[in-house]
Amino acid sequence: HGHEKPCHDSLRRAYPDAKAIIYGHTHKQVIDKKKTPWVINPGAAGNTRNYDGAKCLTLTITNQNDWNIESYIFD
């Protein structure tokens, strides 16, 4: 039912012109900035299936070349 982790390389091939690919459903936070497009999953901010704690992130875009990701973990 879609619990498989998406393959980052296949996502990058599908969206080669993107700066970032943001996906969800797995509830596991991913910040893969090894190459572009970045592959990002914000994680789960709630108590179910949160894999080592509830998490979320912010993506701040100041201009086309200034992107910053900050991760937050909740107790």
Summary of the structure (lengths in Angstrom):
residues: 75
radius of gyration: 13.0
end to end distance: 29.5
largest distance: 37.4
contacts: 167
relative contact order: 0.20
helix: 9%
strand: 39%
